[in-house]
Amino acid sequence: MTQDRATPNPLEVLGQTSMFADLDDAELKLVFSRTQARPFRKDTVILTENDPAAAVYIISRGQVKISSLSDDGREVILGMLGEGDFFGEIAVLDGLQRSANVVGMSEGEVMVLSSGDFLDILVRQPVVSLALLRELAARLRKADEQIKSLSLEDATGKVAAVLLRLAQDIGRIKRGRVEIDALPLQQDMANMAGTSRETISRVLQAFGREGMIERDGPKLIILDFQKFKDQYC
């Protein structure tokens, strides 16, 4: 979740990425010089499951979704990432194929860092390796929370858990409110929650009647984020 601010340039985004935040200006510029900009459009497939591990990607603009297909062919959305997030590092670290698909949810751009350059940076910059370990640990904790919410919560709790994930991943906080500028399609949210599109619609309407959220076109606003977390976590 980011603060409400103007979109910075790619170098600034790289410096705010958790993995590279501890580098000084000279070190950061060296990493940036090794990246290549790659634009993407909405619904563009950036990576596909089983692709070779050729690079790590840092999002400088836009949003993507991470998904996989279940045995019966349904899309399962594993997460959504926005500016300053990165993906593709797991396959580079273990040398195996990609484990999920990555698709653009909007127009945007990624900084592409080749696998060789990425591994070289990890060896030469221990602070980057430690930051990466902290990020991976945080993702494991988040995955545990998602599994718990899917297995234990009722429909309302599952939808609330999805909104909290979206708020943390792609939301902007401002004076205690969280704005999610481009709420995913209800079917995408259903795929995240392990429920139906109709359930998503019904629970969102209930949240609106209770004064917990507001809708403004594609934007969703959680009016009091702390209250929402306290009530549904």
GUTOR-893383 format. One record per residue (C-alpha): residue number from 0; residue in three letters; x, y, z. Coordinates in Angstrom, 3 decimals, always signed. Example, Ala and Ser with C-alpha at 12.3 -4.5 7.8 and 13.67 -1.06 7.14 Angstrom:
BEGIN
node resi:0&resn:ALA&px:+12.300&py:-4.500&pz:+7.800
node resi:1&resn:SER&px:+13.670&py:-1.060&pz:+7.140
This chain:
BEGIN
node resi:0&resn:MET&px:+0.000&py:+0.000&pz:+0.000
node resi:1&resn:THR&px:+1.441&py:+3.331&pz:-1.053
node resi:2&resn:GLN&px:+1.009&py:+6.881&pz:+0.107
node resi:3&resn:ASP&px:-0.963&py:+9.239&pz:-2.139
node resi:4&resn:ARG&px:+1.679&py:+10.829&pz:-4.389
node resi:5&resn:ALA&px:+2.656&py:+11.584&pz:-7.951
node resi:6&resn:THR&px:+4.052&py:+8.696&pz:-9.948
node resi:7&resn:PRO&px:+7.878&py:+8.844&pz:-9.792
node resi:8&resn:ASN&px:+10.274&py:+7.984&pz:-12.578
node resi:9&resn:PRO&px:+11.601&py:+4.403&pz:-12.953
node resi:10&resn:LEU&px:+14.855&py:+5.092&pz:-11.075
node resi:11&resn:GLU&px:+12.884&py:+6.431&pz:-8.099
node resi:12&resn:VAL&px:+10.602&py:+3.402&pz:-8.215
node resi:13&resn:LEU&px:+13.628&py:+1.100&pz:-8.182
node resi:14&resn:GLY&px:+14.980&py:+2.906&pz:-5.119
node resi:15&resn:GLN&px:+11.682&py:+2.396&pz:-3.285
node resi:16&resn:THR&px:+11.486&py:-1.303&pz:-4.150
node resi:17&resn:SER&px:+11.999&py:-3.331&pz:-0.967
node resi:18&resn:MET&px:+14.826&py:-5.322&pz:-2.492
node resi:19&resn:PHE&px:+16.941&py:-2.285&pz:-3.448
node resi:20&resn:ALA&px:+15.914&py:+0.297&pz:-0.835
node resi:21&resn:ASP&px:+19.178&py:-0.008&pz:+1.142
node resi:22&resn:LEU&px:+21.489&py:+0.743&pz:-1.791
node resi:23&resn:ASP&px:+23.176&py:+4.126&pz:-2.048
node resi:24&resn:ASP&px:+22.665&py:+6.331&pz:-5.108
node resi:25&resn:ALA&px:+25.706&py:+5.064&pz:-7.004
node resi:26&resn:GLU&px:+24.831&py:+1.401&pz:-6.373
node resi:27&resn:LEU&px:+21.218&py:+1.997&pz:-7.337
node resi:28&resn:LYS&px:+22.185&py:+3.684&pz:-10.608
node resi:29&resn:LEU&px:+24.410&py:+0.711&pz:-11.420
node resi:30&resn:VAL&px:+21.491&py:-1.682&pz:-10.928
node resi:31&resn:PHE&px:+19.250&py:+0.586&pz:-12.985
node resi:32&resn:SER&px:+21.792&py:+0.626&pz:-15.819
node resi:33&resn:ARG&px:+21.443&py:-3.151&pz:-16.059
node resi:34&resn:THR&px:+17.667&py:-3.049&pz:-16.558
node resi:35&resn:GLN&px:+15.715&py:-2.742&pz:-19.765
node resi:36&resn:ALA&px:+12.303&py:-1.078&pz:-19.974
node resi:37&resn:ARG&px:+9.484&py:-3.211&pz:-21.354
node resi:38&resn:PRO&px:+5.980&py:-1.735&pz:-21.739
node resi:39&resn:PHE&px:+2.877&py:-3.869&pz:-21.463
node resi:40&resn:ARG&px:-0.802&py:-3.355&pz:-22.215
node resi:41&resn:LYS&px:-3.909&py:-4.445&pz:-20.385
node resi:42&resn:ASP&px:-4.504&py:-8.206&pz:-20.723
node resi:43&resn:THR&px:-0.990&py:-8.691&pz:-22.141
node resi:44&resn:VAL&px:+0.657&py:-11.930&pz:-21.002
node resi:45&resn:ILE&px:+4.041&py:-10.961&pz:-19.561
node resi:46&resn:LEU&px:+5.042&py:-14.417&pz:-18.346
node resi:47&resn:THR&px:+3.467&py:-17.816&pz:-18.749
node resi:48&resn:GLU&px:+3.618&py:-20.818&pz:-16.495
node resi:49&resn:ASN&px:+6.542&py:-23.099&pz:-17.405
node resi:50&resn:ASP&px:+8.509&py:-20.332&pz:-19.173
node resi:51&resn:PRO&px:+12.280&py:-20.545&pz:-18.578
node resi:52&resn:ALA&px:+13.686&py:-18.338&pz:-15.810
node resi:53&resn:ALA&px:+15.408&py:-15.662&pz:-17.875
node resi:54&resn:ALA&px:+14.843&py:-12.490&pz:-15.832
node resi:55&resn:VAL&px:+13.397&py:-10.703&pz:-12.812
node resi:56&resn:TYR&px:+10.794&py:-7.977&pz:-13.386
node resi:57&resn:ILE&px:+10.217&py:-4.779&pz:-11.386
node resi:58&resn:ILE&px:+6.981&py:-2.877&pz:-12.029
node resi:59&resn:SER&px:+7.684&py:+0.791&pz:-12.718
node resi:60&resn:ARG&px:+4.121&py:+1.610&pz:-13.750
node resi:61&resn:GLY&px:+0.770&py:-0.203&pz:-13.836
node resi:62&resn:GLN&px:-0.600&py:-3.363&pz:-12.268
node resi:63&resn:VAL&px:-0.392&py:-7.088&pz:-12.967
node resi:64&resn:LYS&px:-2.063&py:-10.220&pz:-11.680
node resi:65&resn:ILE&px:-0.352&py:-13.486&pz:-10.802
node resi:66&resn:SER&px:-2.468&py:-16.514&pz:-11.627
node resi:67&resn:SER&px:-2.472&py:-20.218&pz:-12.329
node resi:68&resn:LEU&px:-4.950&py:-22.737&pz:-13.696
node resi:69&resn:SER&px:-6.621&py:-25.319&pz:-11.495
node resi:70&resn:ASP&px:-6.975&py:-28.945&pz:-12.571
node resi:71&resn:ASP&px:-10.473&py:-28.206&pz:-13.902
node resi:72&resn:GLY&px:-9.260&py:-25.232&pz:-15.970
node resi:73&resn:ARG&px:-10.380&py:-22.402&pz:-13.675
node resi:74&resn:GLU&px:-8.147&py:-19.412&pz:-13.174
node resi:75&resn:VAL&px:-6.871&py:-19.052&pz:-9.613
node resi:76&resn:ILE&px:-5.544&py:-15.570&pz:-8.854
node resi:77&resn:LEU&px:-2.615&py:-15.793&pz:-6.466
node resi:78&resn:GLY&px:-1.960&py:-12.083&pz:-6.104
node resi:79&resn:MET&px:-1.957&py:-8.645&pz:-7.654
node resi:80&resn:LEU&px:+1.106&py:-6.419&pz:-7.842
node resi:81&resn:GLY&px:+1.632&py:-2.739&pz:-8.526
node resi:82&resn:GLU&px:+4.294&py:-0.083&pz:-8.805
node resi:83&resn:GLY&px:+7.491&py:-1.003&pz:-6.964
node resi:84&resn:ASP&px:+6.654&py:-4.706&pz:-6.685
node resi:85&resn:PHE&px:+8.743&py:-7.375&pz:-8.390
node resi:86&resn:PHE&px:+8.177&py:-10.893&pz:-9.674
node resi:87&resn:GLY&px:+10.040&py:-13.742&pz:-11.341
node resi:88&resn:GLU&px:+12.735&py:-14.048&pz:-8.686
node resi:89&resn:ILE&px:+11.742&py:-17.524&pz:-7.437
node resi:90&resn:ALA&px:+12.414&py:-19.283&pz:-10.737
node resi:91&resn:VAL&px:+15.708&py:-17.415&pz:-11.125
node resi:92&resn:LEU&px:+16.789&py:-18.509&pz:-7.640
node resi:93&resn:ASP&px:+15.949&py:-22.198&pz:-8.027
node resi:94&resn:GLY&px:+16.620&py:-22.466&pz:-11.766
node resi:95&resn:LEU&px:+13.267&py:-24.103&pz:-12.479
node resi:96&resn:GLN&px:+10.461&py:-23.042&pz:-14.798
node resi:97&resn:ARG&px:+7.970&py:-20.299&pz:-13.961
node resi:98&resn:SER&px:+5.240&py:-21.438&pz:-11.587
node resi:99&resn:ALA&px:+2.499&py:-18.952&pz:-12.555
node resi:100&resn:ASN&px:+1.196&py:-16.648&pz:-15.258
node resi:101&resn:VAL&px:+1.614&py:-12.866&pz:-15.076
node resi:102&resn:VAL&px:-0.880&py:-10.707&pz:-16.990
node resi:103&resn:GLY&px:-1.212&py:-6.944&pz:-17.208
node resi:104&resn:MET&px:-4.287&py:-5.501&pz:-15.493
node resi:105&resn:SER&px:-3.641&py:-2.067&pz:-17.004
node resi:106&resn:GLU&px:-1.188&py:-0.381&pz:-19.293
node resi:107&resn:GLY&px:+2.224&py:-0.169&pz:-17.665
node resi:108&resn:GLU&px:+5.913&py:-0.891&pz:-17.816
node resi:109&resn:VAL&px:+8.374&py:-3.255&pz:-16.167
node resi:110&resn:MET&px:+12.119&py:-3.017&pz:-15.686
node resi:111&resn:VAL&px:+13.661&py:-6.300&pz:-16.818
node resi:112&resn:LEU&px:+16.788&py:-7.515&pz:-15.034
node resi:113&resn:SER&px:+18.400&py:-10.595&pz:-16.604
node resi:114&resn:SER&px:+18.882&py:-13.639&pz:-14.416
node resi:115&resn:GLY&px:+22.667&py:-13.379&pz:-14.711
node resi:116&resn:ASP&px:+22.708&py:-9.737&pz:-13.643
node resi:117&resn:PHE&px:+20.268&py:-10.429&pz:-10.808
node resi:118&resn:LEU&px:+22.352&py:-13.272&pz:-9.382
node resi:119&resn:ASP&px:+25.527&py:-11.206&pz:-9.735
node resi:120&resn:ILE&px:+23.905&py:-8.374&pz:-7.748
node resi:121&resn:LEU&px:+22.908&py:-10.804&pz:-4.987
node resi:122&resn:VAL&px:+26.499&py:-12.000&pz:-4.701
node resi:123&resn:ARG&px:+28.045&py:-8.511&pz:-4.768
node resi:124&resn:GLN&px:+25.446&py:-6.767&pz:-2.597
node resi:125&resn:PRO&px:+24.598&py:-8.717&pz:+0.595
node resi:126&resn:VAL&px:+22.103&py:-5.996&pz:+1.632
node resi:127&resn:VAL&px:+20.047&py:-6.884&pz:-1.454
node resi:128&resn:SER&px:+20.141&py:-10.580&pz:-0.542
node resi:129&resn:LEU&px:+18.958&py:-9.824&pz:+3.004
node resi:130&resn:ALA&px:+16.198&py:-7.542&pz:+1.749
node resi:131&resn:LEU&px:+15.073&py:-10.254&pz:-0.656
node resi:132&resn:LEU&px:+14.937&py:-12.788&pz:+2.187
node resi:133&resn:ARG&px:+12.788&py:-10.383&pz:+4.240
node resi:134&resn:GLU&px:+10.435&py:-9.913&pz:+1.286
node resi:135&resn:LEU&px:+10.125&py:-13.651&pz:+0.689
node resi:136&resn:ALA&px:+9.393&py:-14.189&pz:+4.396
node resi:137&resn:ALA&px:+6.672&py:-11.531&pz:+4.248
node resi:138&resn:ARG&px:+5.146&py:-13.249&pz:+1.224
node resi:139&resn:LEU&px:+5.113&py:-16.575&pz:+3.057
node resi:140&resn:ARG&px:+3.280&py:-14.968&pz:+5.959
node resi:141&resn:LYS&px:+0.774&py:-13.436&pz:+3.564
node resi:142&resn:ALA&px:+0.252&py:-16.791&pz:+1.869
node resi:143&resn:ASP&px:-0.429&py:-18.388&pz:+5.252
node resi:144&resn:GLU&px:-3.022&py:-15.697&pz:+5.969
node resi:145&resn:GLN&px:-4.686&py:-16.305&pz:+2.591
node resi:146&resn:ILE&px:-4.875&py:-20.048&pz:+3.192
node resi:147&resn:LYS&px:-6.371&py:-19.438&pz:+6.629
node resi:148&resn:SER&px:-8.986&py:-17.013&pz:+5.310
node resi:149&resn:LEU&px:-10.027&py:-19.401&pz:+2.532
node resi:150&resn:SER&px:-10.350&py:-22.360&pz:+4.876
node resi:151&resn:LEU&px:-11.880&py:-20.754&pz:+7.981
node resi:152&resn:GLU&px:-13.822&py:-17.624&pz:+7.017
node resi:153&resn:ASP&px:-17.430&py:-17.367&pz:+5.918
node resi:154&resn:ALA&px:-18.339&py:-15.599&pz:+2.660
node resi:155&resn:THR&px:-18.183&py:-12.137&pz:+4.246
node resi:156&resn:GLY&px:-14.776&py:-12.858&pz:+5.763
node resi:157&resn:LYS&px:-13.430&py:-14.183&pz:+2.474
node resi:158&resn:VAL&px:-14.490&py:-11.062&pz:+0.561
node resi:159&resn:ALA&px:-13.134&py:-8.818&pz:+3.315
node resi:160&resn:ALA&px:-9.817&py:-10.695&pz:+3.153
node resi:161&resn:VAL&px:-9.635&py:-10.045&pz:-0.589
node resi:162&resn:LEU&px:-10.282&py:-6.318&pz:-0.089
node resi:163&resn:LEU&px:-7.550&py:-6.199&pz:+2.549
node resi:164&resn:ARG&px:-5.135&py:-7.915&pz:+0.165
node resi:165&resn:LEU&px:-5.985&py:-5.472&pz:-2.604
node resi:166&resn:ALA&px:-5.620&py:-2.530&pz:-0.224
node resi:167&resn:GLN&px:-2.184&py:-3.713&pz:+0.834
node resi:168&resn:ASP&px:-1.039&py:-4.632&pz:-2.679
node resi:169&resn:ILE&px:-2.410&py:-1.851&pz:-4.910
node resi:170&resn:GLY&px:-4.231&py:+0.592&pz:-2.611
node resi:171&resn:ARG&px:-3.318&py:+4.185&pz:-1.712
node resi:172&resn:ILE&px:-3.774&py:+5.384&pz:+1.863
node resi:173&resn:LYS&px:-4.819&py:+8.951&pz:+2.632
node resi:174&resn:ARG&px:-5.948&py:+10.157&pz:+6.050
node resi:175&resn:GLY&px:-7.042&py:+6.707&pz:+7.174
node resi:176&resn:ARG&px:-8.931&py:+5.936&pz:+3.957
node resi:177&resn:VAL&px:-7.682&py:+3.485&pz:+1.366
node resi:178&resn:GLU&px:-8.464&py:+4.015&pz:-2.287
node resi:179&resn:ILE&px:-8.215&py:+1.150&pz:-4.761
node resi:180&resn:ASP&px:-8.275&py:+3.019&pz:-8.059
node resi:181&resn:ALA&px:-9.028&py:+0.109&pz:-10.377
node resi:182&resn:LEU&px:-10.950&py:-2.599&pz:-8.552
node resi:183&resn:PRO&px:-10.532&py:-5.942&pz:-10.335
node resi:184&resn:LEU&px:-13.476&py:-7.539&pz:-12.074
node resi:185&resn:GLN&px:-15.825&py:-9.327&pz:-9.707
node resi:186&resn:GLN&px:-14.955&py:-12.634&pz:-11.351
node resi:187&resn:ASP&px:-11.267&py:-11.982&pz:-10.649
node resi:188&resn:MET&px:-12.126&py:-11.205&pz:-7.026
node resi:189&resn:ALA&px:-14.168&py:-14.412&pz:-6.866
node resi:190&resn:ASN&px:-11.140&py:-16.327&pz:-8.139
node resi:191&resn:MET&px:-9.070&py:-14.765&pz:-5.354
node resi:192&resn:ALA&px:-11.647&py:-15.548&pz:-2.664
node resi:193&resn:GLY&px:-12.564&py:-19.035&pz:-3.776
node resi:194&resn:THR&px:-16.220&py:-18.069&pz:-4.087
node resi:195&resn:SER&px:-18.723&py:-16.950&pz:-6.741
node resi:196&resn:ARG&px:-19.120&py:-13.632&pz:-8.556
node resi:197&resn:GLU&px:-22.635&py:-13.349&pz:-7.118
node resi:198&resn:THR&px:-21.249&py:-13.659&pz:-3.588
node resi:199&resn:ILE&px:-18.716&py:-10.894&pz:-4.271
node resi:200&resn:SER&px:-21.493&py:-8.604&pz:-5.517
node resi:201&resn:ARG&px:-23.763&py:-9.362&pz:-2.547
node resi:202&resn:VAL&px:-21.075&py:-8.807&pz:+0.096
node resi:203&resn:LEU&px:-19.802&py:-5.586&pz:-1.524
node resi:204&resn:GLN&px:-23.361&py:-4.237&pz:-1.503
node resi:205&resn:ALA&px:-23.644&py:-5.162&pz:+2.180
node resi:206&resn:PHE&px:-20.366&py:-3.371&pz:+2.973
node resi:207&resn:GLY&px:-21.740&py:-0.314&pz:+1.207
node resi:208&resn:ARG&px:-24.985&py:-0.350&pz:+3.187
node resi:209&resn:GLU&px:-22.969&py:-0.646&pz:+6.413
node resi:210&resn:GLY&px:-20.934&py:+2.437&pz:+5.497
node resi:211&resn:MET&px:-17.669&py:+0.521&pz:+5.285
node resi:212&resn:ILE&px:-16.945&py:+1.210&pz:+1.613
node resi:213&resn:GLU&px:-17.899&py:+3.568&pz:-1.197
node resi:214&resn:ARG&px:-17.833&py:+2.938&pz:-4.940
node resi:215&resn:ASP&px:-16.965&py:+5.539&pz:-7.565
node resi:216&resn:GLY&px:-16.951&py:+3.834&pz:-10.943
node resi:217&resn:PRO&px:-13.995&py:+1.425&pz:-10.951
node resi:218&resn:LYS&px:-12.666&py:+2.939&pz:-7.710
node resi:219&resn:LEU&px:-13.419&py:+1.433&pz:-4.301
node resi:220&resn:ILE&px:-12.780&py:+3.370&pz:-1.098
node resi:221&resn:ILE&px:-12.467&py:+1.753&pz:+2.325
node resi:222&resn:LEU&px:-13.632&py:+4.669&pz:+4.450
node resi:223&resn:ASP&px:-11.901&py:+3.691&pz:+7.703
node resi:224&resn:PHE&px:-9.174&py:+1.158&pz:+6.981
node resi:225&resn:GLN&px:-8.314&py:+0.472&pz:+10.619
node resi:226&resn:LYS&px:-11.947&py:-0.108&pz:+11.542
node resi:227&resn:PHE&px:-12.367&py:-2.419&pz:+8.556
node resi:228&resn:LYS&px:-9.290&py:-4.438&pz:+9.585
node resi:229&resn:ASP&px:-10.408&py:-4.599&pz:+13.227
node resi:230&resn:GLN&px:-13.862&py:-5.830&pz:+12.267
node resi:231&resn:TYR&px:-12.906&py:-8.452&pz:+9.716
node resi:232&resn:CYS&px:-9.402&py:-9.665&pz:+10.687
